[in-house]
């Protein structure tokens, strides 16, 4: 089932811990890191946006490429850009480096969309997960205000917006290990991701 929500993938990081190479295209078990999240998105969303400042590297992908509007290196910049270009009122946002994002967990978050909440966000014992959340276009003016003043903490920026938190209990029903929130931030994480995938194979 496709949802009336845009899927936004952020691929704008500097990848400093990967010697400046494009982390999104690093291979895991022979497939680019980006492909793992893309395969989940294409089952859920008609519209998929990739936010990147290196568009030429993604010309072979079947998605819409958009570039940051604000020249500020921050995940908030990417969230703002994805929301700005979204054709839908809501956008689900994730980084490109989450190879274990589960479709069922995303659907649980999407089910929280209503006409009252402007941000639907998972909450675990480790805190909120703003990089695996649904944002309403009504967040745009707040994000723009914060970006204009270089206040780059997303949750602090949106603290006055109506928020719906998806409890860890609900999340665990769809993802018992909460592996959807695993990020590949270092080469060691890349090795761990390969080991996890290899371990799941028969």
C-alpha positions in Angstrom: 0.0 0.0 0.0 1.3 3.4 -1.0 0.7 6.3 1.5 -0.3 9.9 0.9 3.0 11.0 2.3 6.4 11.8 0.6 9.4 9.7 1.4 12.5 11.8 2.0 16.0 10.4 2.1 18.8 12.7 3.4 22.2 12.1 1.7 23.9 15.3 2.4 26.4 14.3 5.1 30.1 15.1 4.8 31.1 11.4 5.5 34.3 12.7 7.2 34.8 9.3 8.8 34.8 7.7 5.4 37.7 9.9 4.1 35.1 12.2 2.4 33.8 9.4 0.2 30.0 9.2 -0.5 28.7 6.9 2.3 25.4 6.4 0.6 27.0 4.5 -2.2 29.3 2.3 -0.1 28.6 -1.3 -0.8 27.2 -3.7 1.8 27.1 -7.2 0.6 27.4 -6.0 -3.0 24.6 -3.4 -2.8 24.9 0.4 -2.2 24.0 1.4 1.4 21.3 3.6 -0.1 19.6 0.7 -1.8 18.5 -0.8 1.5 16.3 2.2 2.5 15.3 2.8 -1.1 13.8 -0.7 -1.4 11.6 0.0 1.7 10.6 3.4 0.4 9.5 2.2 -3.0 6.9 -0.1 -1.3 5.5 2.8 0.8 5.7 6.0 -1.2 4.7 7.2 -4.7 6.9 10.2 -4.3 10.5 9.7 -3.1 12.9 12.6 -2.7 16.6 12.4 -2.3 18.2 15.5 -0.7 21.8 15.8 -1.8 24.3 18.4 -2.9 26.0 15.8 -5.2 23.0 15.1 -7.6 25.2 13.8 -10.4 26.1 10.7 -8.4 22.4 9.6 -8.2 21.2 10.0 -11.8 20.7 6.3 -12.3 18.3 6.1 -9.4 14.5 6.2 -9.9 13.7 9.1 -7.5 13.5 12.9 -7.5 16.7 14.6 -6.6 16.6 18.0 -4.8 19.3 20.2 -3.4 19.5 22.0 -0.1 17.9 25.5 -0.1 20.0 26.8 2.8 23.8 26.6 2.5 24.1 25.1 6.0 25.5 21.7 6.8 22.8 20.3 9.1 20.2 17.5 9.1 17.6 20.3 9.7 18.6 21.8 6.3 17.8 18.5 4.7 14.5 18.1 6.6 13.5 21.6 5.5 14.4 20.9 1.9 12.5 17.7 1.7 9.4 19.3 3.2 9.6 22.3 0.9 9.6 20.1 -2.2 7.1 17.5 -1.0 3.9 17.3 -3.0 2.1 16.0 0.1 1.3 17.7 3.4 3.5 15.2 5.2 6.9 13.8 4.7 8.6 10.8 6.3 12.3 11.6 6.7 15.2 9.3 7.2 19.0 9.4 6.6 20.5 7.3 3.9 22.6 5.3 6.3 19.9 3.1 8.0 20.2 -0.2 6.2 17.9 -2.1 8.6 14.9 0.3 8.4 11.8 -1.9 8.6 8.8 -1.3 6.5 6.5 -2.3 9.4 8.1 0.2 11.7 7.7 3.0 9.2 4.0 2.0 8.7 3.5 2.3 12.5 4.8 5.8 12.4 2.8 6.7 9.3 -0.4 5.4 11.1 0.1 8.2 13.6 -0.6 10.9 11.0 -3.8 12.9 11.8 -5.0 16.5 11.4 -3.7 17.6 14.8 -0.1 16.5 15.0 2.6 18.3 13.0 5.4 15.9 14.0 5.0 12.1 14.5 8.2 10.8 16.1 9.4 7.5 17.7 10.5 7.6 21.3 12.8 4.9 22.8 14.6 4.6 26.0 17.5 6.5 24.3 15.3 9.4 23.4 13.5 10.8 20.3 14.4 9.8 16.8 14.0 12.9 14.6 15.7 11.2 11.7 13.0 8.6 11.5 9.9 10.7 11.7 7.0 12.3 9.9 6.9 16.1 9.5 4.0 18.3 8.4 4.5 21.2 6.0 3.3 23.4 8.9 6.8 22.9 10.4 8.4 24.8 7.5 8.1 28.3 8.9 9.6 27.2 12.2 12.5 25.4 10.5 13.1 28.5 8.3 13.2 30.8 11.3 15.7 28.5 13.1 17.9 28.1 10.0 17.9 31.9 9.4 19.2 32.2 13.0 21.5 29.2 12.8 19.7 27.4 15.6 20.2 23.9 14.3 18.6 21.6 16.9 15.5 20.2 15.3 13.6 19.2 18.4 14.3 22.5 20.1 13.2 24.3 17.0 9.9 22.5 16.8 9.2 22.3 20.6 6.0 24.4 20.3 4.5 22.3 17.5 1.9 19.6 18.3 3.9 16.3 18.6 2.7 12.7 18.7 5.3 10.3 20.1 5.2 6.7 19.1 6.1 4.7 22.2 8.9 2.2 22.4 6.3 -0.5 23.3 4.6 0.0 19.9 7.9 0.1 18.0 9.1 -3.1 19.6 6.0 -4.9 18.2 7.3 -4.3 14.7 11.0 -4.2 15.3 12.0 -6.3 18.5 15.6 -5.2 18.3 14.9 -1.6 17.2 17.5 -2.2 14.5 15.7 0.3 12.3 17.6 3.0 14.2 21.0 1.5 13.5 23.1 4.1 11.6 26.3 3.5 9.6 28.5 6.3 10.9 31.9 4.7 10.8 33.8 2.0 8.8 33.3 -0.2 11.9 29.6 0.3 11.6 29.8 -0.8 8.0 31.5 -4.0 9.0 28.9 -4.6 11.7 26.1 -4.1 9.2 27.6 -6.7 6.8 28.0 -9.1 9.7 24.4 -8.6 10.7 23.2 -9.2 7.1 25.4 -12.2 6.7 24.0 -13.6 10.0 20.5 -13.4 8.7 21.2 -15.4 5.6 20.4 -19.2 5.7 
